[in-house]
Amino acid sequence: MTTAFVPRETTAGETRAAASPETVKLFVKAGVKVVVEAGAGERAAFPDAAYQAAGAAIGSAWDAELVLKVQPPSKAEIARLKAGARLLSFVVPSSNPELVRALAEARVTCFAMDLVPRITRAQSMDALSSQATVAGYKAVVLAAAHSPKLFPLLMTAAGTVPPAKVVVFGAGVAGLIAIGIARRLGCSVEATDVRRAAKEQVESLGGRFIDVPGGADMEGAGGYAKEQSEEFLRRQREEVAKRVAEADVVITTAQIPGRTAPRLVSEEMVRSMRPGAVIVDLAVESGGNCALSVPGEIAVRHGVTIIGVRNLPATVPLHATELYAKNVLALTRLMLEKDGALKPDLSDEVLAGCLLTHAGEITHKATAEALAAAVRT
């Protein structure tokens, strides 16, 4: 019988877990023994008793065949894994090269949740999208909490309250969720994206698309935005600057996998904004879309509140855990035999796409090439 171990996350500020009582029940039904470390789910409102009721044992099992995590493992945690163990977690290999090497040296078979291919067949395993959903929602909630204005149009005996004006940079999953939530709260919403295909999605949610000339060819593989040229970014800034100056809230979500986030909101644009305006920078951990955002801080600059809260999904841990746990379960099911035995087919396009290390090697081509190039320089 395969044993799956869910440790308590040790990264500062991380409140999520890699399994929920619901997914534990489904793992057990599939013939997998589940061991959950004490307190692993308590910050997500899942007490140990809930996991036990679902069929899990409470304890430590770092020698398990399958280890399920949220955050990248520390080197100390990697040292506790047995050779040949299968690890499922976020890794962010472009930011953690030494960790990738440590996983390979420990002969851990690592499936990186942030490398799951964005194809139709893998939608249920797409943890980046599920967590971006949570981040987009929380971005609007944070903006509302820090704004001195009400969001909806209100007709009152004391007068009319006009709707708040929101500008969203990036119409990926997080951006679209932010647009939808802001519209439901009654905001007037405009959005910009380098992918022209996003226009229809923005408009379907009731937002207005800020069209920037030259954006037709900016969509890359897997639906991600390609890195933009300086010329395009200049035109985008010019086109959007006047909307930003009039905005009550700006939410930035533009990120490029493995690259520093594009700088979209300059200090000059911040200066142009109304006193009391709010910026929520969802790209703060990869460099930030706003020139004045600081990771982990909420600060006021030039009369504008700039929110650089890290790891927004961890601020909504119950639902973030439930969604992530389902992603992990769906990916693991690709590896399980009917009797619960763990036999991953490494030629499967989904598993091959997110396989980071195996049998002592770095198997993800782009990561291996990037690490090799870094060594040469």
N, C-alpha and C positions, 0 to 999 in steps of 0.2 A: 504493500500500500504506500502510495506517495504521501509524504508529509510536507505540508506547506506551513511556513512560519511567518507570522506577522509581528515584527518588532515594534516597540514604541519609538516614534521618531525623536531624535535627539537634537536636530537642527533648531537653533534658537528661533522662536516664533512659529514653528510648524505645529499646527493643531490637527492636521488631517491624519487619517490612517489608510492603509492600503486595502483594508477589508471592512465591510459592514456586517452586522448580524445577518442581513439578508443574503449577502454573497457567501458568508460562511455556511449557511444552510444549503446553498446550492453546491458548494464545493463538497460538503459531506455527502450530499445526494449523489454526486459524481464519483464517489469512492475515494475521496481525498481526506486524509486526517489533517485537521487544522489546529495549530498551536498559536495562541495569541499571547504576546507578552503582557503582563499585568499593566493596566493603565494605558494600553495602546490607543484605546478609543475614547477615553474619558473626556478629553478636550473637545471631542466632536459630539459629546452627549451620548456616547455608547459605553455604558459601564461594563465591567468584566462579566457581570451576571447576564447581560444581554447576549454576549458572545457564547457563554456557556449554555444558555438556553437554546441557542442555534446549533449547538453540537460541537463547539470548540473546546479544547483544553486550554487552561491558563498556565503559562510556563515559559521556558526558554528552550529554543531548539535551533540554535545557529548551525547545527550540523545537518539541517533538513535538506532534502533534495531541491526544494523550491522555497525561495525567500522573496517575500513581497514587501516592497517599500514605496514610500512617496519620494522623499529626498534622496539625492545621491548618497551612497554609503560613505562613511568615513574610512580612512585607511585602517583604523582599529577594527571597524566592523568587517572590512574585507578580510582581515587576518583571521576572523572567527569563522568565515565560510569555508566549507570543505572544497577541495579540488573537484571540479565537475558540477558543482552546485549551479542551479539555474536561478538567476536573480532578475526580477522585474522591478524597475524603478525609473524615475527620471534620472538622467545623468548629465545632460547638457555638455556633451563631450568637448565642444569648442572652448568652453570655459574651464574645463577640468581635465587637462591633458595628463597630469600626473596620476589622477584617479583612474583614468582609462588604462594607463600603463600598469598600474597596480592590479587592476582587475585581470588583465591579460597574464601578468606574472603569477597571479594566484590561481590561474587556470579556471576562472569562473566564466560560465556561459551567461553573458549579460544581454538581456533584451531591454533596450532603452525605450521607455514609453514615449519619449519625445522624438523618437525616430520612426514611429509607426507610420507607414506610408499613407498618405491622404488619398486613398482610393475608395470607391464605393463599398467594396467588400470589407474594408477595415473601419467603417464609420463607427461601429459600436466599440471599437478599441482606441479611438482617437482621443487620448487624454488631453492633448493640447486644446482641442476644441471644447471638451467638457469643462475644463477649468477656465478657459477664456469666457465661457458662458457666465460663470460665476463672477469673474472679474468685471465683465461689462455691466452686469447688474449692480454690483457694489460700487462701481465708479459713479453711477448716477445717484445712488443713495448718499454717498459721501459728498457729492457736489451739492445735493439738496440740504444736507446737514450743515454745510459751511457757508451756503449762500445767504445773504441778507434778504433775499427775495422769495416770495412764493413762486412755485413753478407754473400752476395752471392759470388760464384766463378765468377771472371771477367777476361776476356782476353782483355788486352788493349795494345796499342802501347808502353806504358811505362813498361809493364810487366804483369805478372799474379798475380791476387789477390786470394789467396786460400780461400775456404769457411770457415766461422766461425764454431767452434766446440761447440755444445750445448749438455749438459747432463741434462736430466729431471728425477727427483725423483718422482715417483708416476704416474701411468697411469690411473687415474680416469678421470672424465670429464675435469677438469682443465688441467691435464697433457697431455691428448690427444689433446686438443685444442692447447696447447702450442707447441706440437710436429708438428701438422699440419701447424700452422702459421710459425714456424721456418723453416720448410721444404719449404714452399712457398717462403720464403725470401732467399732460397738458402743455408741454413745451413746444415752442416753434423750433424745429431742428433742421440744420443744414449739415451736409457731410461731404468730405472729399476723399478720394482714393485714387491711386495711380492706375488701378485696373478699371478700364471702362465698363467691364462686365458688371461692376458693382453698382452702376447707376440704377438698373432695374430693381435690384434688391433694396437699395436705399428708398426709392420711390414707393415700393410695395409696402414699406413700413410707415409711409406718411411723411418721410423726410424729403428735403430738396437736395439734389446733387449739385455740387459745385464743380462744374466742368472745367478742366484745365487742358488746354491744347497740348498735344504731344503725349497723352497718356495711353494711347491705343495699344502700344506694344509693351506695356510694363508688367504683364502677368507672366510669372515663371512657372516652373514645374510644380505640380501638386496644388495649384491655386494660390501659392504664395506670391507676394509682390517681389519683383526683381529689384536689385539695387538701382536706385534712380540716379540719373545723371545730374550734375550740378546745374545744367541749363534748365532741366525740367523742375528741379527743386526751386530754382529762382522764380520761374513762372508760377509755380504753385504758391509760393509765399506771397507773391504780388497779388494773385487772384484772391487768395484767402485772407490776406491781411485786413482788408476793409471789413470782412465779416467778423474777424476776431476782435477788431476794435469796438464793434457793437455788441459783442456776445456777453451774456451773463455767465456762461459756463463754456469752457473748452475741454473736451476729453480727447486725449491723444492715445492711439493704440498701435501706431505704425512700427512694426518690427520685421527684421529680416533674419531668418535662421542663420546662426553662426557669425553674424556681423553686428557691428555697433549700430544702434538704432539711429535712423536719420534725424537730423536736427531740423525741426519744422517750425517751432515757435521761438523766435529770437527775443533777446532782451528788449529790443525796440518794439516788437509786437506786444510784449507784456506791458511796456510803458503806455502803449496806446489804449489799453483796455480800461473799462470803467472801474472806478473805486468799488471794491466789494466783489468784483468778478472772481471766478474760481477756475483754476486749471487742475485737472486730474491727469497725471502722466502715468499711463499704464506701462510705458516702456522704460521706466526709470531704472530697472535693474540691468538693462542692456545698454545703458548710456544716456537714456532719456530723449524724448522728442522736444522737450522744452529746455532752453539754455539755462534756466534758473532752477530747475527741479533738483532736489537733493535726495538720494536714496534714504528712505526711512524717516523723512522729515515732512512736516506740514509747516510751511513758512509763508510769511507775507512779504512780498517784494513789490515795491511801487504801488501799494494798495491792493494788490491781487494775491489771493490765497492760492498757493501752489502746493498741491498734494502729491507727495512722492512716496506714499505708503508701499512698502514691499509686500509681495506675496498676498495679494488681495483675496485669492480663493481661501486662504487659511483664516480669513476673518469671517467666513461663512462656512465653518467646518463641517456641520452636519450634512448639508446637501452636497458640499464639495467632496466629502468622503464617499457619500452614496454614489455619486456619479463616477468618481475615480475608481472606486471598488468594482463597479460594473465594467469599466474599461479593462481592468486587470483580469477579471473573471473571463471576459470574452476572449482576451488574448491567450490566457492559460488554456481555455477549452480547445484551442487549436493544437495543443501539445498533448492532450490527454487521450488515452485509449478508453474503450468502453468499460474496462475493469478499473479505471482510475490510474493506470500506469502512465508515467510521464515519458513520452517518446516523441519529442518534437521533430517534425520533418523540416530540416533546415533548407530544403529546396523550395518550400512554400514561399510565395512572393511576399506575404506579410511578415512571416518570421525572418526571412532573409533580409528584408528591408530594415528591420529594427535590431538585428543581431549585431551587437557592438564588439564583443569579445567571445572567443571560443577556442578551446584546446591550446591556450597559451598565445594566441594570436589576436591582433586587432583586425576584425573581419569587416568592419564597416569601411568601405573604400574611401569615402571622402574624409573620414576621420583619420585613417591611416596615412593618407597623402598629406593632410594638414600637419600631422605630427612629424612626419618625415621631413617636410619642408622647414618646420620650425627647428629641427635638429641641424639641418644644413646651414641655416642662417645663424 
